[in-house]
Amino acid sequence: MKLAELCSYLEGAQYPGPRDFDGEITGITCDSRKVVRGNLFIAVPGTHADGHGFINEAIGRGAAAVVTEKMVHLPENVPHILVPSSAIAVARLASGFYGEPSKKLSIVGITGTNGKTTTSYLLRSILRASGKKVGLIGSISYQVGDKLVGSTHTTPDAIALHRLFREMVDAGATHVVMEVSSHALAQHRTHGIEFRGAVFTNLTMDHLDYHLNLSNYREAKAKLFRDLSAEAFTVLNRDDNASMYFSLQTRARTFWYSLYDKSEVRIRLVDMRLSGMDVRLSSGREEVVVSTKLVGDHNIRNILAASTAALALGVSLADVKDGIELMTLVPGRLERVGAVDGYAVFVDYAHTPDALESVLIALRPLVENRLLLVFGCGGDRDRGKRPMMGRVGERFSDYMWVTSDNPRTENPASIAKDIEKGITGEAYRVELDRRSAIETAIHEAGKGDVVLIAGKGHEATQVFSDKVVSFDDREVVREVLLRRCRVSDTVVDGAASKKEEMPTGSSFV
């Protein structure tokens, strides 16, 4: 694509340098280390570094032109594009470079503190059951056709995002379900995407290390709803106070869901067990009974959110039922890994006070004896939630092990001490080695107990200040359970006869 054509996608651009824009642009990037000859380099101020400081490196690697939001001096032979916002320019240029692929897709964005991933999996499965070809973008992975790529961010940067859209269009996709993080919205990664619809799950304390306060966090989320067109739809959680604010920010048609009040889709729990639950869904005069491997009130909400969005897209209630029942377990989201000697072990991504409370409450009706908890908090993240996590863990479990999550550059012992500030009793111990904490909890579990390993969910690594090591909670649990099987001469639930009880953690149907 010619530089002149690419620049036509920008708004408010100035051109202080040479106006020779006939050159061919071979790619666009914000990372000076990835520049190859013919690339357009966009200098973006970041949290930890400013791209304007790497312009010379980019030019040295062969950048054909440079986009900045600050006035800088460039060599006379390098075209310079000055824009009001580099972050917005990235989104516009990425869309243009890849042929505006988002305009060829029906894209539904899902935002909220908790529940985004499960809701996105549910909606994708429902749309597939209705015959749609669906792409998926989220915190676990990105799916393009039959291609599965592990994700690095809940919502990737704008260049990667539009490249994914292009690949999805080329693969024949008609719809995309994507998680939209508050970071992505604040950093304009989704700027210019014409969402067909947006779904809100809930808003609770998280990411305040970045947003500083809950008001800023809410405002970042509001951008998704504010930018919707009048032809779009939004699905809001009537049981969350932030929903009313979002409803006042949008021109889109609003659909409501609730466990308690009037909503477009109504739901009633029929039966819940360790392996799943049955719910009765109704819309208008139609009614279906749905069997799912999900458990808990929070997942009933997720089912409501996904079902309401599907109906807003014109999907039948029969296809909603089929999609929910066809969905395999979401990796690391209240995933039942196995059971031995009458107790069960679950792994979940819960890493906020609200998410941890929801998961523990979901498991409590399934517990005959004790609810045992292993959890920690991530380093270099919101420290204010650590005592709250300790308080929630103590209140809703019977015994807990405080351990390391991803310490990053922080001292794991210091993180544990922050968590302990919220604990008043003695029904816990600190074991900073996560593997040892998991092993101990499982070895101390007995008949009727349920063990929850919380915080990391689907993650396959553990991040320290000086290294990243392979570590998957689910694999550690399986290793411990299998060793215990050999000792006790019992069988890990699902290992031989019920494969669905021992999911692989990478299920895409």
C-alpha positions as CSV (number, residue, x, y, z in Angstrom):
1,M,0.0,0.0,0.0
2,K,1.3,3.5,-0.9
3,L,2.0,5.8,2.0
4,A,-0.3,8.4,0.6
5,E,-3.2,6.0,0.6
6,L,-2.5,4.8,4.1
7,C,-2.4,8.4,5.4
8,S,-5.9,9.0,4.0
9,Y,-7.2,7.0,7.0
10,L,-5.9,9.5,9.4
11,E,-7.7,12.6,10.8
12,G,-6.0,15.8,11.7
13,A,-2.6,14.8,10.4
14,Q,0.1,17.4,9.6
15,Y,3.1,16.8,7.4
16,P,6.1,18.8,8.5
17,G,8.6,16.8,6.5
18,P,9.1,15.9,2.8
19,R,5.8,15.2,1.0
20,D,7.2,12.3,-1.1
21,F,4.4,9.8,-0.2
22,D,4.7,7.6,-3.2
23,G,6.7,4.9,-1.4
24,E,5.3,1.5,-0.8
25,I,4.6,0.6,2.9
26,T,5.4,-3.0,3.6
27,G,4.0,-3.1,7.2
28,I,3.3,-1.0,10.2
29,T,4.7,-1.3,13.7
30,C,5.1,0.5,17.0
31,D,8.1,-1.6,18.0
32,S,11.4,-0.3,16.7
33,R,13.0,-3.7,17.2
34,K,10.6,-5.2,14.7
35,V,11.1,-2.6,11.9
36,V,12.1,-4.0,8.6
37,R,12.8,-2.0,5.4
38,G,9.7,-0.3,4.1
39,N,7.8,-0.3,7.4
40,L,5.9,2.7,8.8
41,F,7.0,3.3,12.3
42,I,4.5,4.8,14.8
43,A,6.0,6.4,17.9
44,V,3.6,5.8,20.8
45,P,4.1,7.0,24.4
46,G,3.7,4.0,26.7
47,T,3.5,3.3,30.4
48,H,7.1,2.2,30.7
49,A,8.8,3.7,27.6
50,D,8.1,6.4,24.9
51,G,8.3,5.3,21.3
52,H,9.6,8.8,20.4
53,G,12.9,7.8,22.0
54,F,13.4,4.9,19.5
55,I,12.8,6.8,16.2
56,N,16.4,6.8,15.2
57,E,16.6,3.0,15.8
58,A,13.6,2.5,13.6
59,I,15.0,4.7,10.8
60,G,18.3,2.8,11.1
61,R,16.4,-0.4,10.5
62,G,14.8,0.9,7.4
63,A,11.6,2.7,8.4
64,A,10.1,4.3,5.3
65,A,8.2,7.0,7.3
66,V,7.5,7.9,10.9
67,V,4.3,8.9,12.7
68,T,4.6,10.9,15.9
69,E,2.4,12.9,18.2
70,K,5.3,15.1,19.3
71,M,7.2,17.5,17.1
72,V,10.6,15.9,16.4
73,H,13.4,16.5,13.9
74,L,13.8,13.7,11.4
75,P,16.3,13.3,8.5
76,E,15.2,15.3,5.5
77,N,14.6,12.2,3.4
78,V,12.2,10.5,5.9
79,P,8.5,11.5,5.6
80,H,7.1,12.7,8.9
81,I,3.4,12.4,9.8
82,L,2.4,14.4,12.9
83,V,-0.9,13.4,14.5
84,P,-3.0,14.5,17.6
85,S,-2.8,11.0,19.1
86,S,-0.4,8.2,18.1
87,A,-2.6,5.6,19.8
88,I,-5.6,6.5,17.7
89,A,-3.4,6.7,14.6
90,V,-2.2,3.2,15.2
91,A,-5.8,1.9,15.2
92,R,-6.8,3.9,12.1
93,L,-3.6,2.9,10.2
94,A,-3.9,-0.8,11.2
95,S,-7.5,-0.9,10.0
96,G,-6.6,0.8,6.7
97,F,-3.5,-1.3,6.1
98,Y,-5.4,-4.6,6.5
99,G,-8.3,-3.4,4.3
100,E,-10.8,-2.4,7.0
101,P,-11.7,-6.0,7.9
102,S,-13.8,-5.2,10.9
103,K,-16.4,-3.7,8.6
104,K,-16.9,-7.2,7.1
105,L,-17.6,-8.8,10.5
106,S,-20.4,-8.7,13.1
107,I,-18.3,-8.1,16.2
108,V,-19.7,-8.4,19.7
109,G,-17.5,-7.0,22.5
110,I,-17.7,-8.3,26.1
111,T,-16.4,-6.2,28.9
112,G,-16.5,-6.3,32.7
113,T,-14.3,-7.2,35.6
114,N,-15.2,-10.9,35.8
115,G,-17.0,-13.3,33.6
116,K,-15.8,-12.1,30.2
117,T,-14.1,-15.3,29.2
118,T,-16.9,-17.7,30.1
119,T,-19.5,-15.4,28.5
120,S,-17.4,-15.2,25.3
121,Y,-17.1,-18.9,25.1
122,L,-20.8,-19.4,25.6
123,L,-21.8,-16.8,23.0
124,R,-19.3,-18.3,20.5
125,S,-20.7,-21.8,21.1
126,I,-24.3,-20.5,20.6
127,L,-23.4,-18.7,17.4
128,R,-21.7,-21.8,16.1
129,A,-24.7,-23.9,16.9
130,S,-26.8,-21.5,14.8
131,G,-24.5,-22.1,11.8
132,K,-22.3,-19.0,12.0
133,K,-18.5,-19.1,11.4
134,V,-17.1,-17.3,14.5
135,G,-13.7,-16.0,15.5
136,L,-12.7,-15.6,19.1
137,I,-10.4,-13.1,20.8
138,G,-9.8,-13.3,24.6
139,S,-7.6,-13.8,27.5
140,I,-7.0,-17.5,26.9
141,S,-6.5,-17.6,23.1
142,Y,-7.4,-16.2,19.7
143,Q,-9.2,-18.5,17.3
144,V,-9.2,-18.0,13.5
145,G,-11.0,-20.8,11.7
146,D,-9.3,-24.0,12.9
147,K,-6.2,-22.1,14.0
148,L,-5.7,-21.6,17.7
149,V,-3.1,-19.0,19.0
150,G,-2.3,-18.5,22.7
151,S,-3.1,-14.9,23.7
152,T,-0.7,-12.4,25.2
153,H,-3.3,-9.9,26.2
154,T,-7.1,-10.0,26.7
155,T,-7.4,-7.5,23.9
156,P,-4.3,-7.4,21.6
157,D,-2.8,-4.2,20.4
158,A,-4.5,-2.5,17.4
159,I,-2.1,-3.8,14.8
160,A,-2.5,-7.4,16.0
161,L,-6.2,-6.9,16.4
162,H,-6.8,-5.9,12.8
163,R,-4.4,-8.5,11.5
164,L,-6.6,-11.1,13.3
165,F,-9.7,-9.6,11.8
166,R,-8.1,-9.9,8.3
167,E,-7.3,-13.5,8.9
168,M,-10.8,-14.2,10.2
169,V,-12.4,-12.6,7.1
170,D,-10.0,-14.6,4.9
171,A,-11.0,-17.8,6.8
172,G,-14.7,-17.2,6.1
173,A,-15.7,-15.9,9.5
174,T,-18.9,-13.8,9.7
175,H,-18.9,-13.1,13.4
176,V,-16.4,-12.3,16.1
177,V,-16.8,-12.6,19.9
178,M,-14.1,-10.6,21.7
179,E,-13.2,-9.7,25.2
180,V,-12.6,-5.9,25.6
181,S,-10.4,-5.0,28.5
182,S,-10.4,-1.6,30.2
183,H,-6.7,-1.2,29.3
184,A,-7.6,-1.7,25.6
185,L,-10.4,0.9,25.8
186,A,-8.2,3.5,27.7
187,Q,-5.4,2.9,25.2
188,H,-7.7,3.2,22.1
189,R,-6.8,-0.3,20.8
190,T,-10.4,-0.7,19.7
191,H,-10.8,2.8,18.2
192,G,-12.9,2.8,15.0
193,I,-14.3,-0.7,15.4
194,E,-18.0,-0.7,14.6
195,F,-19.3,-3.2,17.2
196,R,-22.5,-4.9,16.4
197,G,-23.1,-5.2,20.1
198,A,-21.6,-4.9,23.5
199,V,-22.1,-7.0,26.7
200,F,-21.4,-5.9,30.3
201,T,-20.9,-8.5,33.0
202,N,-20.0,-6.6,36.2
203,L,-17.7,-3.9,37.6
204,T,-15.7,-4.6,40.8
205,M,-12.4,-3.6,42.2
206,D,-9.5,-4.5,39.8
207,H,-6.7,-2.8,37.8
208,L,-6.6,0.2,40.1
209,D,-2.8,0.2,39.8
210,Y,-3.5,1.4,36.3
211,H,-6.8,3.4,36.6
212,L,-6.1,4.7,40.1
213,N,-9.7,4.7,41.2
214,L,-13.0,3.0,40.5
215,S,-14.4,6.0,38.7
216,N,-11.7,6.0,36.1
217,Y,-12.1,2.3,35.7
218,R,-15.8,2.7,35.1
219,E,-15.2,5.5,32.6
220,A,-12.8,3.3,30.6
221,K,-15.5,0.7,30.3
222,A,-18.1,3.3,29.4
223,K,-16.2,4.1,26.2
224,L,-17.3,0.8,24.6
225,F,-21.0,1.7,25.1
226,R,-20.6,5.4,24.3
227,D,-19.1,4.6,20.9
228,L,-21.9,2.2,19.8
229,S,-24.1,3.3,16.9
230,A,-27.9,3.6,17.1
231,E,-28.1,0.4,15.1
232,A,-26.1,-1.6,17.6
233,F,-27.3,-3.3,20.8
234,T,-26.0,-3.5,24.3
235,V,-26.7,-6.2,26.9
236,L,-26.5,-4.9,30.5
237,N,-26.6,-6.5,33.9
238,R,-29.5,-5.0,35.9
239,D,-28.0,-6.4,39.1
240,D,-24.8,-4.3,38.8
241,N,-25.0,-0.6,39.7
242,A,-22.7,0.5,36.8
243,S,-25.2,-0.7,34.2
244,M,-27.5,2.3,34.7
245,Y,-24.6,4.6,34.0
246,F,-23.7,2.7,30.9
247,S,-27.3,2.8,29.7
248,L,-27.2,6.6,29.8
249,Q,-24.0,6.7,27.8
250,T,-25.2,4.7,24.7
251,R,-27.5,5.3,21.7
252,A,-27.7,1.5,21.1
253,R,-30.8,-0.5,21.9
254,T,-30.5,-1.9,25.4
255,F,-31.4,-5.4,26.5
256,W,-31.3,-6.2,30.3
257,Y,-30.6,-9.4,32.2
258,S,-31.0,-10.1,35.9
259,L,-31.3,-13.0,38.3
260,Y,-33.9,-11.1,40.3
261,D,-35.8,-8.5,38.2
262,K,-37.6,-8.4,34.8
263,S,-35.3,-9.2,31.9
264,E,-35.5,-10.3,28.2
265,V,-34.4,-13.8,29.1
266,R,-35.5,-15.5,32.4
267,I,-33.6,-18.3,34.0
268,R,-34.3,-20.7,36.9
269,L,-32.0,-23.3,38.4
270,V,-33.4,-26.8,38.2
271,D,-30.5,-28.8,39.6
272,M,-26.8,-28.3,40.5
273,R,-24.2,-31.0,41.1
274,L,-20.4,-31.2,41.0
275,S,-20.4,-32.1,37.3
276,G,-22.7,-29.3,36.2
277,M,-26.2,-27.9,36.5
278,D,-29.6,-27.8,34.7
279,V,-31.3,-24.5,34.2
280,R,-34.7,-23.5,32.7
281,L,-34.4,-20.7,30.1
282,S,-37.4,-18.8,28.8
283,S,-37.9,-15.9,26.4
284,G,-41.4,-14.7,25.6
285,R,-43.6,-17.8,25.5
286,E,-40.7,-20.1,24.6
287,E,-39.0,-22.2,27.3
288,V,-36.1,-24.8,27.2
289,V,-34.2,-26.8,29.8
290,V,-30.5,-26.6,29.4
291,S,-27.8,-29.0,30.8
292,T,-24.4,-27.4,31.2
293,K,-21.1,-28.4,32.8
294,L,-20.9,-24.9,34.4
295,V,-21.8,-24.5,38.0
296,G,-22.6,-21.5,40.3
297,D,-24.8,-18.4,40.3
298,H,-22.0,-16.4,38.6
299,N,-22.2,-18.8,35.7
300,I,-26.0,-18.5,35.6
301,R,-25.4,-14.8,35.0
302,N,-22.9,-15.6,32.3
303,I,-25.4,-17.9,30.6
304,L,-28.0,-15.1,30.8
305,A,-25.6,-12.5,29.3
306,A,-24.6,-14.8,26.4
307,S,-28.2,-15.9,25.8
308,T,-29.5,-12.4,25.7
309,A,-26.8,-11.3,23.3
310,A,-27.5,-14.3,21.0
311,L,-31.2,-13.5,20.9
312,A,-30.4,-9.8,20.1
313,L,-28.4,-11.2,17.1
314,G,-31.5,-13.1,16.0
315,V,-30.5,-16.6,17.2
316,S,-33.4,-18.9,18.2
317,L,-33.8,-20.1,21.7
318,A,-33.4,-23.7,20.5
319,D,-30.0,-22.8,19.1
320,V,-29.2,-21.1,22.4
321,K,-29.9,-24.4,24.2
322,D,-27.8,-26.4,21.8
323,G,-24.9,-24.0,22.0
324,I,-24.8,-24.0,25.8
325,E,-25.0,-27.8,25.9
326,L,-22.3,-28.2,23.3
327,M,-19.8,-25.9,25.0
328,T,-17.0,-27.7,26.7
329,L,-15.5,-26.5,30.0
330,V,-13.7,-23.2,29.8
331,P,-10.0,-23.7,30.5
332,G,-9.2,-22.6,34.1
333,R,-12.7,-21.2,34.8
334,L,-14.1,-23.3,37.7
335,E,-12.6,-26.3,35.9
336,R,-13.1,-29.6,37.7
337,V,-9.7,-31.3,37.3
338,G,-10.6,-34.5,39.0
339,A,-11.5,-36.3,42.2
340,V,-10.0,-39.0,44.5
341,D,-11.3,-40.7,47.6
342,G,-14.6,-38.7,47.7
343,Y,-13.2,-35.2,47.3
344,A,-13.0,-32.9,44.2
345,V,-10.4,-30.4,43.0
346,F,-11.3,-27.2,41.0
347,V,-9.0,-24.7,39.3
348,D,-10.2,-21.1,38.7
349,Y,-8.8,-17.8,37.5
350,A,-10.4,-15.8,40.3
351,H,-8.0,-13.1,41.1
352,T,-10.2,-10.3,42.4
353,P,-12.2,-10.2,45.7
354,D,-15.5,-10.4,43.9
355,A,-14.5,-13.2,41.6
356,L,-13.1,-15.2,44.5
357,E,-16.2,-14.7,46.5
358,S,-18.4,-15.8,43.6
359,V,-16.5,-19.0,43.0
360,L,-16.4,-19.9,46.7
361,I,-20.2,-19.3,47.0
362,A,-20.7,-21.3,43.9
363,L,-18.9,-24.3,45.4
364,R,-20.3,-24.1,48.9
365,P,-23.6,-26.0,48.1
366,L,-21.5,-28.8,46.6
367,V,-19.4,-29.3,49.7
368,E,-20.3,-32.0,52.2
369,N,-17.4,-31.4,54.6
370,R,-14.8,-28.6,54.1
371,L,-14.0,-26.1,51.4
372,L,-10.2,-25.7,51.1
373,L,-8.6,-22.8,49.3
374,V,-5.2,-22.2,47.8
375,F,-4.6,-18.7,46.4
376,G,-2.2,-15.7,46.2
377,C,-2.1,-12.3,44.6
378,G,0.0,-11.1,41.6
379,G,3.0,-8.8,42.1
380,D,3.2,-5.4,40.5
381,R,-0.6,-5.2,40.5
382,D,-3.3,-3.5,42.6
383,R,-2.1,-3.9,46.2
384,G,-5.3,-2.6,47.6
385,K,-7.2,-5.7,46.9
386,R,-4.8,-8.1,48.7
387,P,-6.2,-7.7,52.2
388,M,-9.7,-7.9,50.7
389,M,-8.7,-11.2,49.0
390,G,-7.6,-12.5,52.4
391,R,-10.8,-11.4,54.1
392,V,-12.9,-13.1,51.4
393,G,-10.9,-16.3,51.5
394,E,-11.3,-16.5,55.3
395,R,-15.0,-15.8,55.2
396,F,-16.0,-18.2,52.5
397,S,-13.6,-21.1,52.9
398,D,-12.9,-23.4,55.9
399,Y,-9.1,-23.4,55.6
400,M,-6.7,-21.8,53.2
401,W,-3.1,-21.7,52.0
402,V,-1.7,-18.3,51.1
403,T,0.9,-18.8,48.4
404,S,2.6,-17.2,45.4
405,D,0.7,-16.2,42.3
406,N,2.9,-14.4,39.8
407,P,5.2,-12.4,42.1
408,R,6.9,-10.6,39.2
409,T,9.4,-8.1,40.7
410,E,7.9,-8.1,44.2
411,N,9.0,-10.2,47.2
412,P,6.5,-13.1,47.5
413,A,6.7,-12.8,51.3
414,S,5.7,-9.2,51.2
415,I,2.7,-10.0,49.0
416,A,1.6,-12.7,51.5
417,K,1.9,-10.2,54.4
418,D,-0.4,-7.8,52.5
419,I,-3.0,-10.6,52.2
420,E,-2.6,-11.5,55.9
421,K,-3.7,-8.0,56.8
422,G,-7.2,-9.0,55.9
423,I,-7.2,-12.3,57.9
424,T,-8.3,-12.2,61.5
425,G,-8.4,-15.9,62.4
426,E,-5.9,-18.8,62.4
427,A,-7.5,-21.2,59.8
428,Y,-4.7,-20.7,57.3
429,R,-1.0,-21.0,56.7
430,V,1.5,-19.4,54.4
431,E,3.3,-21.6,51.9
432,L,5.1,-19.5,49.3
433,D,6.0,-22.4,47.1
434,R,2.8,-22.8,45.0
435,R,3.5,-26.5,44.1
436,S,4.0,-27.3,47.8
437,A,0.8,-25.5,48.8
438,I,-1.2,-27.4,46.2
439,E,0.3,-30.7,47.2
440,T,-0.4,-30.1,50.9
441,A,-4.0,-29.0,50.3
442,I,-4.7,-32.1,48.3
443,H,-3.0,-34.4,50.7
444,E,-4.9,-33.0,53.6
445,A,-8.3,-33.2,51.8
446,G,-10.7,-35.9,52.8
447,K,-14.1,-37.4,51.9
448,G,-16.7,-34.7,51.2
449,D,-14.1,-31.9,50.8
450,V,-13.7,-29.6,47.8
451,V,-10.3,-28.0,47.0
452,L,-10.2,-24.7,45.0
453,I,-6.9,-23.6,43.5
454,A,-7.5,-20.0,42.6
455,G,-5.8,-17.1,40.8
456,K,-4.0,-18.5,37.7
457,G,-6.6,-20.6,36.0
458,H,-5.5,-21.4,32.4
459,E,-2.0,-19.9,32.8
460,A,0.9,-22.2,31.9
461,T,3.7,-20.2,33.5
462,Q,4.7,-18.5,36.7
463,V,6.4,-15.1,36.5
464,F,9.3,-14.2,38.9
465,S,11.6,-11.2,38.9
466,D,14.4,-13.0,37.1
467,K,12.7,-15.8,35.3
468,V,9.5,-17.3,33.8
469,V,9.0,-21.0,34.6
470,S,6.5,-23.5,33.3
471,F,3.7,-23.9,35.8
472,D,0.1,-25.0,35.2
473,D,-2.1,-25.4,38.3
474,R,-4.2,-28.1,36.4
475,E,-1.1,-30.2,35.5
476,V,0.2,-30.0,39.1
477,V,-3.2,-31.1,40.4
478,R,-3.3,-34.0,38.0
479,E,0.2,-35.1,39.0
480,V,-0.6,-35.0,42.7
481,L,-3.9,-36.8,42.1
482,L,-2.3,-39.5,40.0
483,R,0.4,-40.1,42.6
484,R,-2.3,-40.4,45.3
485,C,-4.2,-42.8,43.1
486,R,-1.2,-45.1,43.0
487,V,-0.9,-44.9,46.7
488,S,-4.6,-45.4,47.5
489,D,-5.4,-47.8,44.7
490,T,-8.3,-45.6,43.5
491,V,-9.0,-44.0,40.2
492,V,-8.8,-40.3,39.3
493,D,-12.3,-39.3,38.4
494,G,-12.6,-39.2,34.7
495,A,-9.1,-40.6,33.9
496,A,-10.5,-43.8,32.5
497,S,-14.2,-43.6,31.8
498,K,-15.4,-40.0,31.9
499,K,-13.0,-38.0,29.8
500,E,-15.0,-34.8,30.2
501,E,-14.1,-34.7,33.9
502,M,-10.4,-34.4,33.1
503,P,-10.5,-31.7,30.4
504,T,-7.3,-30.9,28.4
505,G,-7.7,-27.2,29.0
506,S,-7.6,-26.3,25.3
507,S,-11.1,-27.2,24.1
508,F,-12.4,-25.6,21.0
509,V,-15.5,-27.2,19.5
